[in-house]
Amino acid sequence: MYCGKCGTAIPSGNSFCTKCGTPISGQSVNNNLAKRYCLKYGTEIQPWNAFCPRCGVQVSLGGDDSKVLHPDELSTAEKSKVVAGLLGIFLGWAGVHRFYLGYIRVGVTQIFVTLITFGFGGLWGFIEGILILAGGFNRDAQGRPLKLT
């Protein structure tokens, strides 16, 4: 068994995690030993580890987020930097580039700012489109790097 909070292996019969002190219940224990991979680099994450050993990002130890991610799936999950930049330049007033990259709240905010400022807020998206193409934005909302194509 593994702690659902810190990922430490828990000896049988313990009622608390030996590392972080979390009480052991059905919800805080993870018995899923499926291999997991970091979304950022594709590094394999051991079932007892709560953090990626390469980048240090905390990973989920249970629920739907613990789905097995294979490195070959990571390349298909990348978004295009060129597409995101062009969407920002031409449709940035509507936050389309932010929706494309997975930043839903920011996209909705951009729509409202454009409406409230009678269109002047559209400059925000236009400038972000240029910054994306220039290299100012390099990752999508899940932390995956953007492709150059």
Buried (B, 14 or more C-beta within 10 A) or exposed (E): BBBBBBBBEBEEEEEEBEEEEBEBEEEBBBEEEEEBBBBBBBBBBEBBBBBBEEEEBEBEBBEEEBEEBEEEEBEEEBBBBBBBBBBBBBBBBBBBBBBBBBBEEBBBBBBEBBEEEEEEBBBBBBBBBEEBBEEEBEBBBEEBBBEEE
